[in-house]
Amino acid sequence: KFDNFKAAVALHYAYYNFVKTNIAIRCTPAMAAGVENSAWTVRDLVARIEG
């Protein structure tokens, strides 16, 4: 069960940082940090998780 919890937390952080646009900074945190040039879709996130 703890492994599932860790996976859920990792998924949440990935969604927050790469998919969800932050209203205050008008982009994703990953874009603001210069890690990505564009926001991911949920489909992009799933594709990267599945490898």
N, C-alpha and C positions, 0 to 999 in steps of 0.2 A: 504494500500500500504506500509506503514511503517513496518508492520508485515512481509510482504514478503521480504523487504529489510533486516530486521534483520535476517530472516531465511537464506537468500542468503549469508550474511556475515558469519554467524555461519558455514554454509556448506563449504565456502571457507577456513576458519581457520581450520576446521576439516580435510579437504583434505590436506592442506599445512602441518599440523603437524603430521598426521598419515599415509598418503598415499604417498605423493611426496618425493622422495629421494633428499636430498640436496647434490649438487655436492661437495661443500667445505668440508662437514663433512662426506660424503659418507654413510649417513643413514638419516632417518627421524628425525625431531627435537624431536619427542616423544621418539624415541629410544635413542637419545643423552642425553635426560633428565632422562632416566631410567624408563620412564612410561610404555613403551612397549618393548618387546624383538624382535619383527619383524614388518616389514611394513605391513599395511593393504592393501587390494585390494579395489577397488571402491565397489565391491560387499559386502565386510566386512563392509565398512562404511554405506552403505544403510541398511544392516541388523541391525546394531546397532541403526540407526535412527528410523527404523520401530519398533524396540523393540522386 
